[in-house]
């Protein structure tokens, strides 16, 4: 899968930049090293636990990549680099976010 990285754009009239979306470990690490503290990184939309284990719509490669990305983000959480949050978008659909610690 290609990496999705959006620019760190701040909408007019606000001080908070838009979230950055990533879908690979490489993109996450690149963003982690190059954005300001407080920046939100969206790394998955869906039901992460279900999709990591039961979702038959994902190929083995996609499931492996998703598990690796989730593990890398959790490792960043364990060493205190990010806070992990989730935002409910719809029933059984969540937006998973990692926010760089201030």
N, C-alpha and C positions, 0 to 999 in steps of 0.2 A: 504494500500500500504506500502511496506517496504521502509525505508529511504535509500536514495542513498547518501553516503558521500565518496568522494574520498580523498586520502591523499594530503597533502600540498606539492606536489613535484615541485621542480624547475628544469626545463629542463637544460641540460648542455649548458653552454655558455650564459645563460640569468640570470637576477636577479629577474624576475617576476615569481611567482609560477603559476601553472596551476589553472584555475578556479575550484571551488568546486561545485558540483551539489547536490541540496537538493530537496526533494519532500514532506516533511512534516514540520509542525510547530516545532515539537520536534527537528528534524534534523537542521532546520534553527537556532533555539535558541542555540543548542549545538555548532554549527559552529560559531555563532556570539560571543559567549563567549570565544572561544578557538583558534581563528586565529589572525594573525597580521593585523594591519591596512593596507589598500590598497588591501586586498584580494578580488577577485571577487567571488561572489556566483551566480550560475545560478539556478534560481528557476522555470523556465518554458520555453518551446519551443513550439511555435504555435501562435495563435492569441488569446491573453489572454481575451480581451473584448468579443469577439464572443464566445469563449469557456466557459466563465463564465456565459453567458446568453442564448445563442441559440443552442449550439452544442448538437445535440441529440445523438451523439455517446458516450457521457459520461453518466455514470449512475448518479442517484441523489446523491449517496454517494460520487462519484468522483468529481462531481461538487461542492458539499458542502465542501469537503476537499480542492479543488482548491481555492474556495472563502475564506476559513479560512486562507490558506497560504498567499494568496495575501493581505489579510487584515493585517496579522501579519507583513508582510514585509513593507507595507505602514505605519503601526504604527512605525516601526523602523526608517523609513524615516522622519516621522513627528517630532520625538524627536532628529533627527540629528545623528543617528548612522550610516546610510548608504546613499549613492547616488544611485538613480535608473537610469538605462540606458537600452537601448534595441539595439540589433544588427539585422539588416535585413539579413535573411538567404536565403529567396526565396519570391516570391509574397505571401502575407498573412501568412508568417511564420517568426516569430521574436524570438530571444533569449533574454529573460528578465533577467537582471543582477542587483544584489545589490552589491555595492562595499563599504567595510568598510571605513569610513572616516578616514583620516590621522590626 
